[in-house]
Amino acid sequence: MVFRADPCGITCILMTYACVLYADYVVVRWIILATQMHNSLWGALNALLFNTVVFLLALAHYRAVTADPGIVPLPHHRIDFSDAHARPDPDDLAPPEVDWTICTRCEMYRPPRAHHCRICQRCIRKMDHHCPWINNCVGEFNQKYFIQFLFYTGVLAAYAVILVALSWYTPCPECPKDIHIKQTRILHSVILCLESALFGMFVVAIGCDQFEAIFSDETLVEQAKRQGPYRPRKPKMALLAEVCGRGHPLTWLLPCQSVPRGIEPIHHYSV
C-alpha cells in the first residue's frame, strides 16, 4: 500500500469524495425521492445503478491512490556522485540489464522508461505523470485504475445530468408544491449540473491524453522530453492489454488486480 502525506494531494482526494458524495445526495434526495420516481421501480433502479457507479468510482480511485505505480526499489548501496575521486570505475558498475540508465537523484540504476518523480522522490516505471487527484504517480502498475477512475467519473457526470433533465422534463403532479422545497431542488440541480459539466469535461480531456499516450506507446513524460517511441509498432488492442491485463475486455472495467503479462518484479541489487 502506498500513501503520501502531500497536503495538495490529500486536499484533492477530500475534494473528490466530497463532490461524489454531494452528487449522490442530490440524486437520491432531490431527484429521486422528491419527484415522481420515488413511487416507481424506475426510481429504485436508477438509485441502484447510480450508487453502483459511485461504488466502482470510489473503488477505482482507492486502488489508484494506494497501488504501487511501479516504484523502482532502492539498491542496498547507492552510487556515490559527491566525490569525483571516490567514484569507482564505470566499467565496474554495469547496470543489471541492458539499456538501464542512472538516476542521479536516487543514485541508482533504473530500468528503461523509468523516470524520477520530484514529488514522490522516487523513480517510477513507465511514469506518465504525477496526479494530485490520486495523490500518486500514474505509472505501469496503476494506470489501469486511473483510467477506470476517469471513466466512471465521466459516466457518473453524464448520468447525473440525464437524471436531472428527466426529473424536470417529466410532469410530476405529486411533487411538493412548497416554494421553499422547489427552490432548494432547483438550486441543488443547478449546482449538480455545473459540477457534472466541469468534472465531465475535465476527465474527458485527461482520458483523451491517456489513450493517446497508450496508443502512441509514449508516456506524457516521454512526450515532454521528446524521447520518441523507439519501439516496434503494436496493435492498439495489444497496447491496451499491456495496461489493462490480458483478460476479456469486459473485465477491464473492474477495479481488480491485473498485472500485465511479461512484467517481472524488480529485485533489489547491489552496485
N, C-alpha and C positions, 0 to 999 in steps of 0.2 A: 504494500500500500504506500502511495506517495501523496504527501500533502505539504505544501509550502506556506510558511507564515508570512505571506506577502500581503500587506494591507490593501493594495489595489485589487489583487485577485480575490481576496476574501470579500471585499465590498461588492465586486461584480457577481460573485456567487450568491450573496444575500439578495442582491437586486434581482437576479434571475428567478430565484424561488419566490420572492415577493410578487413579482409580476405574474408568474404562473399561478400562484395561489389566488391572487386577485381575479385573474381571468376565470378560474374555476368557480370562485364565489359568485361572480356576476352571472355566469351562465346558469348555474344551478338555482341561485336565489332570485334573480331578476329576469331571467329569460325563460326558464322552465317553470318554476313554482309560481311566478307572478303572471303567467299567461295561460292560454287555453291548453298548453302542453301538459300541465300538471295532472290533468284528469285522463290522459290518454297513454296508450302503450308507446306511442311515438315519442312522448316526452321522456318516459323511462328509458327507452332505447338510446335516445340522444345523450341523456345523462350518463348512461353506462359507457357509451362509445367515447364521449368526451373525456371522462375520467380514465379510461383505458389509455388514451393518447397521453394524458398527463402522467400516468404511471410510467409508460415507456420513455417519455421525455426525461422524467426525473431519473430513471434507471440508467439511461444512456449518458446523461450528464454526470451522474455519480461515477460511472465507470471511466468516463473521460477525465474526471478530476483526479481519481485515486489510482488509475492504472499507470504502470511504468511505461513512459513513452518510448523507451529504448535507451535508458541511461547506460553509458559505457562505464563499467566498473573501474575504479581507480586501481592501479597496479600496487604491488607490495612496496616497490621502490620507484620513486619518481626520477625523471631525468633532471639533472642539475644544470640550469641555464645561467645561474648567477655568476659563476666564476669560469672565465674562459680557459684558465689554466687547469681547472679541475674537471673539465669536460673529458669524457672518455673518447676513444677513437670511434667515429661514426660507424665504422665497419663492425665494431663490436656491439652495436645497438641496432641490429637488424630488426625491422618490425616483425611481429608474429606472422603476418600474412602479406601477400603481395598487394601493392597499392595502398597500404596503410600510410597515414600521414601523422605528423606530430602536432599536438596542441600545446602551444607554449604557455597557455593559461593553466591547464590541468597538469602540464609537464608529464605527458604520457603519449603513447601511441593510440590512435583511434582508427576504426575501420573506415572503408570508403563511404562517402556520402554522410558521414557524421559531422556535426557542426557544434560549436560551443555556444551555449545559451548564457548570456550575461546575467539573466535573472535567476535561472536555476543554478548557475555556477558549475555546470557540468556539460560534458559533450553528450549529444543526443543522436542516436542512429536515425538517419534519414529525416532529420529535423525539417519540418515545414515552417513553423513559426511558433512563437510563444503567445498563447491566447489568454488574456486576463479573465475572460468569461468562464474558463475552466480552471484558472489558476495553475496552469500546467502547460508544458510544451505539447504541440501536436507532432508526434513522431511515428516511428514504424509500428509500434505496438498499440497505440491508442487512436490512430487516425480513424479507424472504423467507428469507434464510439463517438468521436467528434462529428463525423458526417451524419450518424444517426441522430445525434442531438440537434443538428441543423435541420434535418428532415422533419423530425417530429415537432420542432418549433414552428416550422412553416405550415405543417398540417394543422396544428392547433390554432394558429393565427387565422388561416383560411376558414376553418370550421367555426370559430367564434364569430367571424364576420357574417358567415352564412346564417347562423342561428339568430343573430341579431336582426338581420334583414327579414328572415321568415317570421320572427315574432312580431315585427311591426307591419309586415305586409298582410298577414292573415288577420281577419277581423276577430275580435275577442269580446263578445258581449258579457262574459263572466268576469272580465278583468275588473279590479277595484277602480272605482270612479274617483277616489280621493285624489285631489290635485297634488298633494304633497307626495304621495306614493308614485303618481305618474311622473312628476318632475324628477324624483330620485331615480326612477327607472331610466328616464331619458339621459340623465347625467352619467349614470354608470354605463349605459350603452354607448354613448359618445366616447367616453374615456377608453372603453374596451376596444372600440373600433380604431381609435388613434394608436393605442398600444399595439394592436394586432398589425396595423399597417406599417408602423415603424419597425417592429421586430421582424415582420414578414419580409419586408424589402431588405433588411439587414442580412438575414440568414440566406436569402436567395443570392445576394451578391457574394457572400463568403462561400456559399455552396458552389457557385459557378467557378470561383477561383480554385476550390478544392478539386473539382472534377477536371478542370483544365490542367492542373498540376499532375493529376493522376494519369490522364490520357497522354500528356506530353512526356511522362516519366521524368519530371523535373520539378523538384520542390520549389516553394516560394523563395527560400534562401538561395538555392542554386540559380533561380531566375534573377534575383537581385545581384548576385555576384557574377552573373553572366558566365556560369560554368556549364554551358550547354550539355545536353544529354548525350554523352559519347557511348551509348549503349545500343545494341541491336533493337530495331523496332519490334514491338509486340502487339498482338491484337488487344483491343480495348477491354474485352472481357477478361483476358489474362491479366492485364494491369489492375482491373478491379478486384480480381480474385487474390492478387498479392496483398491487397489492403483488407478485404472483407473475409477472406478464407476460401477454401476450396469446396465448401458445401453448396447446396442448391441456392440459387439467387434469392429465393424467398426467405431463407434463413439469414440473409444479410441484414434484414430489418430487425432482427432480435439482438438485444444488447447482451449477448452471451460470449463466453470465452471462445476465441477462434484465432489461433496463431497461424499465420500463413505458412504453407508448406515450404520447406527448404531453408527456413531460418534456424540457425543453430545458436544456442546460447553462447555468450562471450564468457570465456573463463578468465579468471584473474591470471596475470602473468607477471614475471619479473623482468626488469631491464637493468 
